[in-house]
């Protein structure tokens, strides 16, 4: 598997070369919600709650996606070996407006 830096470099190269321009794709998104976060936020001072946010959230999202992809690798191999099934997972990251 490529390193995080290699994948980020490939993404930047694709953007710079406009390789992704005009492409229409079906996108599957992963959403994760922290259960009870609204109630928790109501009990904390806004400045305390805001400390949960990180400056590098976009990078953290990419790393989480890469961890998902690498985390399923052993399961994929088991399915292939035992059942001949070719399972794969795709992760997409999109910035919030």
N, C-alpha and C positions, 0 to 999 in steps of 0.2 A: 504494500500500500504506500502511496506517496505521502510525503510529509506535509504538514500543514502549510509550510512556506512554499512548497512546490505547487500545491493546489491553488493557493492564493495567487501565485505568479501566473498560472494558467488562466485563471479568471481575469486577471488584469490584462493579459495578452489578448484574450478574446474580446474584452471591452475595447481595448485600444485599436484592434483591427476591425472593429465593428462586426465581428462574426456573429454576434447575437442580435443584431439589428433586424427588425422586421420579422422575426421568428415568432410563430404562434405555436404554443405548446399547451398540452393538458398538464395542469399543475396539481399535484397532491400536496397538501400542506399538513404539517404536524403542529398541533396546538397543545400546549401544556398550560394548565391553570393550577394555581396554588389554592387548594381547597381552603375556604375560610379566610382568604386574604383580605376581602373587603371588611369583614368583621374585625380582623386583626388591625387593619389600617385605622379603623375608627377608634381603636383604643390607644393608639400611639400618637404622639406629636408628629405633625407632618414632616419635620426635619428628621426625626428618628426613623420614620418609615422610608424616607427618601434615601437613607444610607444603604438600603438594600440594592439600589441601582448601582451599576458599575460603569465606569468610563468605557470599558472595552466590551460592552454587551454584544455588539455585532460579532466580534471575534469569538466570544464565548458561545454564541449561537452556532457559528461554523464548527467550532470544536465539538460541541454537543452532537451536531449532525454527523461529524466524522466518527465520533465514538459510537453512535448508533450503527453506522455502516460496518465498522470493525467489530462491534459487539455481536453482530448476527453471523459473522463469518463461520464460526464453528457449527452453528445450527444449519446454515446453508449446506455445508459439507456433509453433515449427517443426513439431511433429506436427500441429497444427491446420491450418497452411498447406499442408503437403505431403500429408497423408493424411486430413485431415478428422476426426482423432481428438481427443477431448476428454479429455485426461489431467489429473488433478489429484492433489495430495498433501495429506494431512492429518497433523498432528502433534499428539500428545497428551502432556501432561506430568502425571505423577502423583507425589506425594511418597512417599518411602520410609518405611516404618513406623518 
